[in-house]
Amino acid sequence: MAKISPMEIYRLLPGTNCKECDELTCMAFASKLIEREKTVLDCPPISEDKYREKREELIELMTPPVKEIELGTGENAVKIGGEEVMYRHELTYFNQTAFIIDVDDGMESDALLERIKKINNFEIVRVGQSLKLQGIAVRSKSNDLTKFGDTVLTAVEKSNLPIILCSYDPEFLEVGLEIAVDRKPLIYAATKDNLEAVSSLALKYRCPVVASSPGDIQGLIDIVHELLEKGIEEIVLDVGSYPAGERFGQMMEDLLMVRRMAIEGGLNVRDTSALSRAGGIKALGFPIIGTPIVSWLSEKDPIEGAMAEASLAASQILRYCDILILHSLNTWSILPLLTLRQNIYTDPRVPIRVDAKYYTIGSPNENSPVLLTTNFALTYYTVAGDIESSKVSCYLLVVDTEGLAVEPAMAGGKLTASLVKEAIEKSGISKKVNHKKIIIPAMTARISGDIEDETGWEVLVGPIDSSRIEKYLDENWNV
């Protein structure tokens, strides 16, 4: 999909440069709209009646081919969908895949409370980012309305995370909705068999709903059309989840086809109103749900089950699933998924970086070493982690290389002697130590002389790999 140009947006704005949007010009505001740093309604004048037609056209232009849907309420609400491109390098992906962990109404009270607590508190910090779980799926398993209602009530009372109500029985869904309606739960799921009843619930409780038609894209489109005709616009798509075999291959093709047709089109559609502004098919322009939890149906061993689930989940993340329902809470099975998600949903236009300043590691004093690195987050946390492991107290001076690692920063001229001088002066590191010695990475050895000339500091060329810092300091650091 071609990216919208600022000029396309500018022609629909008032063009008064009134600055009410906190931008200097309407063109600057147009650029902020493209980057999703502003919304159309952040422009006060466009709400006036005389701009109604332009406002409607602008909202249509800014609506992504894949509709953005919000689950839950408050600070823990999760946005899914909202994507504009097939491939991240074309623009970026905006809303990461939401990981939802299940509970069921057959669980004992203590086990249920403990599981919810683990879901709430699950957190892994990686390269400075906090990786968490996004919600709880309450499954109807006991076929007992009272037990299901009690389980939903416990989930609502003990967690502020978004809720998914999982049942094909409208009676069970309504019990859950009565309890959780204020949390805007996702209803799973509307099928061709229960469509009338479930769509009525979605309208009554104003909640998003999953349209489910495993292995049948045309059937999925038919369900979505009926939901849209009834006035339901917050829809999530389910094409089915299959862990292995031919159906796994078909699922992967279906996931790809659904997202491609949503963004780029592909069916013979004569009615242009059925197409998005990008030419994609509107009926498929919704977030996609995957249920890797189905892997446990054929795997009874907890290790094998968790491995199968993680494998299916990884495949579905790579095939555009916006939300996943998982069962395993093992760190070893969730961490690879969190890492994969973090890597995919990192904006390729803006490298992950840390602040350029000095960091204290351990308990350094005026005689402690000063080491230098770049502000690429992965580089910083790797170096800092290796230093912490060595139990050596020191200062780590971070240079602003625009988020580049050492080698590309050197190649691109983003790590120079003058920048090192600037980092030393701005950080105030010279006030923390009574020496003028700095240890630089081995890959920057060729500018060591330039750094000495610019800064007046003695430069020591450190090891090629930060894992060797401890040995290097033992052999070379003397003040």
C-alpha positions as CSV (number, residue, x, y, z in Angstrom):
1,M,0.0,0.0,0.0
2,A,1.3,3.4,-0.9
3,K,1.9,5.7,2.0
4,I,-0.3,8.8,2.3
5,S,1.6,12.0,1.5
6,P,1.3,15.1,3.7
7,M,-0.1,17.0,0.7
8,E,-3.1,14.6,0.4
9,I,-4.0,15.4,3.9
10,Y,-3.1,19.1,3.7
11,R,-5.7,19.7,1.0
12,L,-8.4,18.6,3.4
13,L,-7.3,20.7,6.3
14,P,-8.5,24.3,6.8
15,G,-5.1,25.7,5.8
16,T,-5.3,28.6,8.3
17,N,-2.1,27.7,10.2
18,C,-4.1,28.7,13.4
19,K,-1.8,26.7,15.7
20,E,-4.8,25.5,17.8
21,C,-3.5,22.0,17.2
22,D,-0.1,23.0,18.9
23,E,1.7,22.8,15.5
24,L,3.1,25.7,13.7
25,T,1.5,24.9,10.3
26,C,-1.3,22.8,8.9
27,M,1.4,21.0,6.9
28,A,3.2,20.1,10.1
29,F,-0.1,18.8,11.5
30,A,-0.6,16.7,8.4
31,S,2.8,15.0,9.0
32,K,1.8,14.3,12.6
33,L,-1.4,12.7,11.4
34,I,0.6,10.3,9.1
35,E,2.8,9.3,12.1
36,R,-0.4,8.9,14.3
37,E,1.0,11.4,16.7
38,K,-2.2,13.4,16.2
39,T,-5.8,12.6,15.4
40,V,-8.2,14.4,13.0
41,L,-10.1,15.9,15.9
42,D,-7.0,17.4,17.3
43,C,-7.7,20.1,14.7
44,P,-10.5,22.2,16.4
45,P,-11.5,24.2,13.3
46,I,-12.2,21.0,11.3
47,S,-15.1,20.3,13.7
48,E,-17.0,23.3,12.3
49,D,-20.0,22.5,10.1
50,K,-18.4,24.3,7.0
51,Y,-15.7,21.6,7.0
52,R,-18.0,18.7,7.4
53,E,-17.4,17.1,4.0
54,K,-13.6,17.6,4.3
55,R,-13.7,16.2,7.8
56,E,-15.5,13.0,6.7
57,E,-13.2,12.6,3.7
58,L,-10.2,13.1,6.0
59,I,-11.4,10.6,8.5
60,E,-11.9,8.1,5.7
61,L,-8.5,8.8,4.3
62,M,-6.9,8.3,7.8
63,T,-8.7,5.1,8.6
64,P,-6.3,2.2,8.2
65,P,-7.3,-0.7,6.1
66,V,-7.2,-2.9,9.2
67,K,-9.6,-1.3,11.7
68,E,-8.2,-0.5,15.1
69,I,-10.2,-1.9,18.0
70,E,-9.8,-1.3,21.7
71,L,-10.4,-4.0,24.3
72,G,-10.9,-3.3,27.9
73,T,-11.0,0.1,29.6
74,G,-8.7,2.5,31.5
75,E,-4.9,2.4,31.5
76,N,-4.9,-1.4,30.8
77,A,-7.0,-1.1,27.6
78,V,-5.4,-2.8,24.6
79,K,-5.5,-1.6,21.0
80,I,-5.3,-4.3,18.3
81,G,-5.3,-4.0,14.5
82,G,-4.9,-0.6,13.0
83,E,-2.3,-1.7,10.6
84,E,-1.7,-0.2,7.2
85,V,1.0,-2.3,5.5
86,M,1.8,-5.9,4.8
87,Y,5.4,-5.6,5.6
88,R,7.0,-3.6,8.5
89,H,9.7,-2.0,6.4
90,E,7.0,-0.3,4.3
91,L,6.0,1.9,7.3
92,T,5.8,0.2,10.7
93,Y,3.4,-1.9,12.7
94,F,1.6,0.1,15.3
95,N,-0.2,-2.2,17.7
96,Q,1.6,-5.3,19.0
97,T,0.0,-8.7,19.2
98,A,-2.0,-9.0,22.5
99,F,-1.2,-12.1,24.6
100,I,-4.3,-13.3,26.5
101,I,-4.0,-16.2,29.0
102,D,-7.0,-18.5,29.7
103,V,-8.7,-19.5,32.9
104,D,-11.8,-21.8,33.0
105,D,-14.8,-22.3,35.2
106,G,-13.7,-25.8,36.2
107,M,-10.8,-24.5,38.3
108,E,-10.7,-24.6,42.0
109,S,-11.0,-21.2,43.7
110,D,-7.4,-21.2,45.0
111,A,-5.9,-22.3,41.7
112,L,-8.0,-19.6,39.9
113,L,-6.8,-16.9,42.2
114,E,-3.2,-18.0,41.9
115,R,-3.4,-18.1,38.1
116,I,-4.9,-14.6,37.8
117,K,-2.3,-13.3,40.2
118,K,0.5,-14.7,38.0
119,I,-1.1,-13.2,34.9
120,N,-1.3,-9.8,36.5
121,N,2.3,-9.9,37.8
122,F,4.0,-11.5,34.8
123,E,6.7,-9.1,33.6
124,I,10.1,-9.5,31.9
125,V,12.4,-6.6,31.2
126,R,14.3,-6.8,28.0
127,V,16.5,-4.0,26.5
128,G,14.8,-1.6,28.9
129,Q,11.3,-2.5,27.9
130,S,8.7,-4.1,30.2
131,L,7.1,-7.1,28.5
132,K,3.8,-8.1,29.9
133,L,0.6,-10.1,29.2
134,Q,-2.4,-8.2,28.0
135,G,-5.5,-10.0,29.3
136,I,-7.6,-12.9,30.6
137,A,-9.8,-15.3,28.6
138,V,-12.6,-16.9,30.6
139,R,-13.6,-20.2,29.1
140,S,-16.8,-22.1,29.7
141,K,-15.8,-25.6,30.4
142,S,-18.1,-26.9,33.2
143,N,-21.4,-26.3,31.3
144,D,-22.6,-24.7,34.5
145,L,-23.9,-21.1,34.2
146,T,-23.3,-20.3,37.9
147,K,-19.7,-21.5,37.8
148,F,-19.1,-19.5,34.6
149,G,-20.5,-16.4,36.2
150,D,-18.5,-16.8,39.3
151,T,-15.3,-17.2,37.3
152,V,-16.0,-14.1,35.3
153,L,-16.7,-12.2,38.5
154,T,-13.4,-13.3,40.0
155,A,-11.5,-12.3,36.9
156,V,-13.2,-8.9,36.9
157,E,-12.6,-8.3,40.7
158,K,-9.0,-9.6,40.8
159,S,-7.6,-8.1,37.6
160,N,-7.9,-4.8,35.7
161,L,-6.8,-6.5,32.4
162,P,-9.1,-6.8,29.4
163,I,-11.4,-9.8,29.4
164,I,-12.5,-12.3,26.6
165,L,-15.6,-14.3,27.2
166,C,-15.3,-17.7,25.5
167,S,-18.3,-19.7,24.7
168,Y,-20.5,-20.6,21.7
169,D,-23.6,-20.6,23.9
170,P,-25.3,-17.2,23.9
171,E,-26.8,-17.9,27.3
172,F,-23.3,-18.3,28.9
173,L,-22.0,-15.2,27.1
174,E,-24.9,-13.1,28.4
175,V,-24.2,-14.1,32.0
176,G,-20.6,-13.1,31.5
177,L,-21.6,-9.8,29.8
178,E,-23.9,-8.9,32.7
179,I,-20.9,-9.1,35.0
180,A,-18.2,-7.7,32.8
181,V,-20.0,-5.2,30.6
182,D,-18.2,-2.2,32.2
183,R,-14.9,-3.7,31.1
184,K,-15.8,-3.9,27.4
185,P,-15.0,-7.6,27.0
186,L,-14.5,-9.3,23.7
187,I,-17.1,-11.9,22.8
188,Y,-15.8,-15.2,21.5
189,A,-17.5,-16.1,19.2
190,A,-20.2,-15.5,16.6
191,T,-20.6,-18.4,14.1
192,K,-23.1,-19.1,11.4
193,D,-25.1,-21.2,13.9
194,N,-25.4,-18.6,16.7
195,L,-25.1,-15.4,14.7
196,E,-28.5,-13.9,15.5
197,A,-28.2,-14.4,19.3
198,V,-24.6,-13.3,19.6
199,S,-25.0,-10.3,17.4
200,S,-27.9,-9.2,19.6
201,L,-25.7,-9.5,22.6
202,A,-22.9,-7.4,20.9
203,L,-25.4,-4.7,20.2
204,K,-27.1,-4.8,23.6
205,Y,-23.8,-4.6,25.5
206,R,-21.8,-2.6,23.0
207,C,-18.9,-5.0,22.9
208,P,-16.6,-6.2,20.2
209,V,-17.3,-9.7,18.8
210,V,-15.2,-12.4,17.1
211,A,-16.5,-13.7,13.8
212,S,-15.5,-17.3,13.6
213,S,-15.5,-19.5,10.5
214,P,-12.5,-21.9,10.6
215,G,-11.2,-22.9,7.2
216,D,-13.8,-21.0,5.3
217,I,-12.9,-17.4,4.3
218,Q,-16.1,-16.9,2.3
219,G,-18.1,-18.1,5.2
220,L,-16.2,-15.6,7.4
221,I,-16.9,-12.8,5.0
222,D,-20.6,-13.7,5.1
223,I,-20.7,-13.5,8.9
224,V,-18.9,-10.2,8.9
225,H,-21.3,-8.7,6.3
226,E,-24.3,-9.8,8.5
227,L,-22.6,-8.2,11.6
228,L,-22.0,-5.0,9.7
229,E,-25.6,-4.9,8.4
230,K,-26.8,-5.1,12.0
231,G,-24.6,-2.1,12.9
232,I,-21.8,-4.0,14.6
233,E,-18.5,-2.4,13.6
234,E,-16.0,-3.8,16.2
235,I,-15.2,-7.2,14.8
236,V,-12.3,-9.6,15.2
237,L,-11.7,-12.4,12.6
238,D,-11.1,-16.1,13.4
239,V,-10.0,-18.3,10.5
240,G,-9.2,-21.2,12.8
241,S,-6.1,-22.5,14.6
242,Y,-4.5,-25.8,13.7
243,P,-1.2,-27.1,15.2
244,A,0.0,-29.4,12.5
245,G,-0.7,-31.3,9.3
246,E,-2.4,-30.1,6.1
247,R,-4.8,-27.9,8.1
248,F,-1.9,-26.0,9.6
249,G,-0.7,-25.2,6.1
250,Q,-4.1,-24.1,5.1
251,M,-4.4,-21.9,8.2
252,M,-1.2,-20.2,7.3
253,E,-2.4,-19.5,3.8
254,D,-5.7,-18.2,5.1
255,L,-4.1,-15.8,7.5
256,L,-1.9,-14.4,4.8
257,M,-4.8,-14.2,2.4
258,V,-7.1,-12.4,4.9
259,R,-4.5,-9.7,5.7
260,R,-3.5,-9.3,2.0
261,M,-7.1,-8.9,0.8
262,A,-7.7,-6.4,3.7
263,I,-4.8,-4.2,2.6
264,E,-4.3,-4.8,-1.1
265,G,-7.6,-6.4,-2.3
266,G,-7.7,-9.4,-4.5
267,L,-11.3,-10.5,-5.0
268,N,-13.5,-9.5,-7.8
269,V,-15.4,-6.8,-6.0
270,R,-17.6,-4.6,-8.3
271,D,-19.1,-2.5,-5.4
272,T,-16.5,0.1,-4.6
273,S,-18.2,0.8,-1.3
274,A,-17.0,-2.7,-0.3
275,L,-13.4,-1.5,-0.6
276,S,-11.3,0.6,1.7
277,R,-9.5,3.7,0.6
278,A,-6.4,1.5,0.0
279,G,-8.4,-0.8,-2.3
280,G,-8.6,-3.6,0.3
281,I,-11.8,-5.6,1.1
282,K,-13.6,-3.9,4.0
283,A,-15.2,-7.1,5.3
284,L,-11.7,-8.5,6.0
285,G,-10.3,-5.2,7.3
286,F,-10.4,-6.2,11.0
287,P,-7.9,-7.6,13.6
288,I,-7.2,-11.4,13.5
289,I,-7.4,-13.7,16.5
290,G,-5.4,-16.9,16.9
291,T,-6.0,-19.6,19.5
292,P,-2.7,-21.5,20.0
293,I,-4.3,-23.0,23.1
294,V,-5.9,-25.6,20.8
295,S,-2.4,-27.3,20.8
296,W,-3.3,-28.7,24.2
297,L,-6.1,-30.8,22.8
298,S,-3.7,-33.3,21.4
299,E,-0.8,-32.8,23.9
300,K,-1.4,-34.0,27.4
301,D,2.2,-33.7,28.6
302,P,2.7,-30.2,30.0
303,I,6.1,-29.7,28.4
304,E,5.1,-31.0,25.0
305,G,1.9,-29.0,25.2
306,A,3.7,-25.7,26.0
307,M,6.2,-26.3,23.2
308,A,3.5,-27.1,20.7
309,E,1.5,-24.0,21.8
310,A,4.6,-21.7,21.6
311,S,5.4,-23.1,18.1
312,L,1.9,-22.4,16.8
313,A,1.8,-19.0,18.5
314,A,5.1,-18.0,16.8
315,S,3.7,-19.0,13.4
316,Q,0.5,-17.0,14.0
317,I,2.4,-13.9,15.2
318,L,4.4,-14.1,11.9
319,R,1.1,-14.4,10.0
320,Y,-0.5,-11.1,11.2
321,C,-2.5,-12.4,14.2
322,D,-3.3,-9.4,16.4
323,I,-4.4,-11.3,19.5
324,L,-3.6,-14.8,20.8
325,I,-5.3,-16.9,23.5
326,L,-2.6,-18.9,25.3
327,H,-2.6,-21.4,28.2
328,S,1.0,-21.8,29.3
329,L,2.4,-19.5,31.9
330,N,5.9,-21.0,31.8
331,T,8.5,-18.3,31.4
332,W,10.6,-20.5,29.1
333,S,7.7,-20.9,26.6
334,I,6.4,-17.3,26.8
335,L,9.8,-15.5,26.7
336,P,10.6,-16.5,23.0
337,L,7.1,-15.2,22.0
338,L,7.6,-11.9,23.9
339,T,11.0,-11.5,22.2
340,L,9.6,-12.3,18.8
341,R,6.8,-9.8,19.3
342,Q,9.1,-7.1,20.6
343,N,11.4,-7.5,17.6
344,I,8.6,-7.4,15.0
345,Y,6.8,-4.5,16.6
346,T,9.8,-2.3,17.1
347,D,9.5,0.7,14.8
348,P,12.3,0.1,12.1
349,R,12.4,3.9,11.6
350,V,13.5,4.6,15.2
351,P,16.1,2.2,16.7
352,I,15.6,1.4,20.4
353,R,17.9,3.7,22.3
354,V,18.8,4.8,25.8
355,D,19.7,8.2,27.0
356,A,23.1,9.5,26.3
357,K,24.7,10.1,29.7
358,Y,26.9,8.2,32.1
359,Y,25.5,5.3,34.1
360,T,26.9,3.9,37.4
361,I,27.3,0.2,37.6
362,G,28.0,-1.2,41.0
363,S,29.5,1.3,43.5
364,P,32.1,3.3,41.5
365,N,34.4,5.9,43.1
366,E,36.8,8.5,41.8
367,N,39.3,5.8,40.8
368,S,36.9,3.6,38.9
369,P,37.2,2.9,35.2
370,V,35.2,4.8,32.6
371,L,34.0,2.7,29.7
372,L,32.4,4.0,26.5
373,T,29.6,2.6,24.3
374,T,26.8,3.8,22.1
375,N,23.1,4.5,22.9
376,F,21.7,1.5,20.9
377,A,19.6,-0.2,23.6
378,L,20.7,-3.7,22.8
379,T,24.4,-2.7,22.8
380,Y,24.0,-0.8,26.1
381,Y,22.2,-3.6,28.0
382,T,24.6,-6.2,26.7
383,V,27.6,-4.2,27.8
384,A,26.0,-3.2,31.1
385,G,25.0,-6.8,31.8
386,D,28.5,-8.1,31.2
387,I,30.0,-5.5,33.5
388,E,27.4,-6.3,36.2
389,S,28.3,-10.0,35.8
390,S,31.9,-9.2,36.3
391,K,31.2,-7.5,39.7
392,V,33.4,-4.6,38.7
393,S,32.2,-1.1,39.7
394,C,32.6,1.5,37.0
395,Y,31.1,4.3,35.0
396,L,29.6,3.6,31.5
397,L,29.6,6.6,29.3
398,V,26.9,6.4,26.5
399,V,27.4,8.5,23.4
400,D,24.4,9.6,21.3
401,T,24.9,7.7,18.0
402,E,21.2,8.1,17.0
403,G,20.5,4.6,18.2
404,L,23.2,2.8,16.2
405,A,25.4,0.0,17.5
406,V,29.2,0.5,17.6
407,E,30.1,-0.9,14.2
408,P,27.3,0.8,12.1
409,A,27.9,4.0,14.1
410,M,31.6,3.9,13.1
411,A,30.7,3.1,9.4
412,G,28.1,5.9,9.2
413,G,30.2,8.6,10.9
414,K,27.8,8.7,13.9
415,L,30.6,7.9,16.4
416,T,33.4,10.5,16.2
417,A,36.0,12.1,18.5
418,S,34.0,15.3,18.6
419,L,30.9,13.4,19.8
420,V,32.9,11.7,22.4
421,K,34.2,15.1,23.6
422,E,30.6,16.4,23.7
423,A,29.5,13.3,25.7
424,I,32.2,13.8,28.3
425,E,31.4,17.5,28.7
426,K,27.6,17.2,28.8
427,S,27.6,14.2,31.1
428,G,29.9,15.8,33.7
429,I,31.8,12.5,34.1
430,S,35.1,14.4,34.6
431,K,33.7,15.5,38.0
432,K,33.1,12.0,39.1
433,V,36.7,10.7,38.6
434,N,40.2,12.0,39.5
435,H,41.7,10.6,36.3
436,K,41.4,11.2,32.6
437,K,41.3,7.7,31.2
438,I,38.6,6.2,29.0
439,I,38.2,2.7,27.7
440,I,36.7,2.5,24.2
441,P,35.5,-0.6,22.3
442,A,38.1,-2.3,20.1
443,M,36.0,-1.5,17.0
444,T,36.6,2.2,17.5
445,A,40.4,1.8,17.8
446,R,41.1,3.8,14.6
447,I,39.8,7.0,16.2
448,S,41.6,6.5,19.5
449,G,44.2,9.1,18.6
450,D,41.5,11.6,17.5
451,I,39.7,11.2,20.8
452,E,42.9,11.9,22.7
453,D,43.5,15.0,20.6
454,E,39.9,16.3,21.0
455,T,39.4,15.5,24.7
456,G,42.8,15.4,26.3
457,W,41.9,12.1,27.9
458,E,44.1,9.0,27.7
459,V,42.4,6.4,25.5
460,L,42.7,2.7,26.2
461,V,41.4,0.3,23.5
462,G,39.2,-2.3,25.2
463,P,38.3,-5.9,24.2
464,I,36.4,-6.8,21.0
465,D,33.7,-8.3,23.0
466,S,32.1,-7.0,26.2
467,S,32.2,-10.4,27.8
468,R,35.9,-10.0,28.1
469,I,35.8,-6.7,30.1
470,E,36.4,-8.3,33.5
471,K,39.7,-10.0,32.3
472,Y,40.7,-6.8,30.5
473,L,40.3,-4.6,33.5
474,D,42.1,-7.1,35.7
475,E,45.1,-6.9,33.3
476,N,45.0,-3.3,32.2
477,W,43.3,-1.0,34.7
478,N,45.7,0.9,37.0
479,V,45.2,4.4,38.3
